[in-house]
Amino acid sequence: MDLGGTKIAAGLVRDDGTVLARARGPPPARGGADAILDAVARLVALLLPDGADAPGVSGSPDVLVGVGIGSAGVIDSGRGRVVAATDALTGWAGADLAGGTAARLAATGGPAAGLPVHTDNDVHAHALGEHWLGACAGTRTALVVAAGTGVGATLLLDGTPQHGARHVAGHLGHLPAAEAAGLLCTCSRSGHLEAIASGPALHALYLRLGGDPTVETARVVCQLTDVDPVAHQAVVLAATALGRTVGGVANMLDPEVVVISGGLAGAGSLWWDTLSASVASELMPALDGLPVVTATLGGDAAVLGAARLAFVAHEARGTSGVQDVPVHHGTAEAVAPLASLATP
């Protein structure tokens, strides 16, 4: 499951990366932690109803091995708890994401009861997906940048996200940016990158510059750059701020590749060309030619990465003493969370 402030994307995933079913839906963002966790349990029931035929591979059914969740917020992945969160999800800070989900699944008595629940930040999950099957597969070091509703990043070392001592590592959007001077950030500080380079910030910038008030989203702003000079100005400013910051971080980390993901990665050639040029303008000479590439997994990235969490944990603990459960599929159209499948 990819759980954010504006959407829940989910999938039923095999250990080869095959997504058997996908779904999207809005979270109960203003309902508090209990409402969100209740929604997770209900969605599992929709994806895995009792009585359906279990799929088989070479005559053997798939088994469920775990639930993976990539969630908005600062996530303590070891304890499965939300350490901190913005107001995009009301009351989310402090939630027992793993324990609350597991308890609700156990109470249902359904096929997911007893499954281990694994959690991480949604950007880290996105990066895990891209390293498993996407744009940075096979790399030793990669910087994955997600620009959309917010701005975040993940440093991957040998495919493992680096979390930091307090689980905050990767919050690229909360680095200071000159272009954001005086602008309030979602974290309550001012002058941070996210206040100028995220999707909502880009839209707000367009309006501040005198753009058409009937334009309602950053996506539309990006589509207008050839005909609306204010849209052109806003996109260049936002992409420049992001690119300069990414270039500076690359100087510090020296990754093999930089992967750009998130909703703004598809914002169009002006955004992408400006970003790429701005990254290059900040790089030390030794980093000339650093690949800056777009993510390849699209909306599946965080779902696949969350699945990878469950598979890696399953492989680490082995099957001794673990009660895997046969898979019972819902339909591909059901609104459902991520459950991970392994072939025996």
C-alpha positions, 0 to 999 in steps of 0.5 A: 500500500502507498498511503498518502494524504490525497490517495491510497494506491494498492496492489496484490503483488507476487515475488517476481513483481507481478501486480495481480490487482491494483486499486486507488482511493482517497484516505479518510484524511480528516478522520484520524488514525483510527479511521485510517487504520480501519480503512486499511482493514476494510480494504484488505477484506475487499481484496481478499474475500473468503471463498475465492479460488486460490491461484496456482503456479505449477499446481501449487497455490500462492501464499500470503507472506505479509503486508507492506505499507509505505506511508506519508510521515516520518516512519520508524520502520523498526517499530512500525510507528508514525513518529511525525506527520503533517496535517495532510493526515489528521492525527496521524503522528503517533499512530501504531501503523504496523500494530494497529493494522495487524490487530485489525486484520487479526480481528477480521479472522480473514485470510490476512489474519496473522500476517506480519505488517511491514512499514516505511516512509512512502518515498523510501518505498518508492525508492525500493520499488525503483531499485528492485525493478526500475530505474536504479536496479543494480546500482550500489548507490542511488539518490531517488527524488520524489516531487509531487504533493511534497518533496522528498528523497531517499539515499539507497546504499546497496538497495537499502534506504538510509533512515537516519538516527531519528528516521528523518533522513531523506526530507529533501523538501526541508532544506533551505532554498533561496527561491523559497525565502519568506514562504511558509513550509508545511513543516511550519518553518519558512524558506524550505524547498517544498514551499516552492518546488512541490506541486501545490507550491508550484500552483500557489506560485503561479497564482501569486505571479498573477496567473489565471485563478481558474487554473486549479492544479500544478498539472494544468500550469505545466500544460500551459507553459507554451501559451501562458508566460506566467505559467512558464515563469512559475515552472522555471522558478520551481524546477530551478529551485529543485534542480539546484538543491538536488545538485548540491545534495549530489555533491555531498553524496556522490550517487551513481545515479539520480532518479526523479520520480513523483507527479511532477516528473511528468510535468513536461519538457520545460520542467524537466529541461530546467531541472536537468540544467539546474542540477548540472549547474551545481555539480562539481567537475568530478560529477560532470555527466552524473545521470539524472533519469526519470523513474520508470515504474510510475504509480506502481513504484511505492506499491512494489517497494512496499511489497519488497519490504514484506518479501525481504523480511520473509526471506530473512526470517525463512519459513521455519515457524511461519504460518503462511496462508493461501491466497484468496483473490478479490477482483482487480477492481476492488479497492484494496491494500497491498498484500504480498505473495510468494510462490512456494 
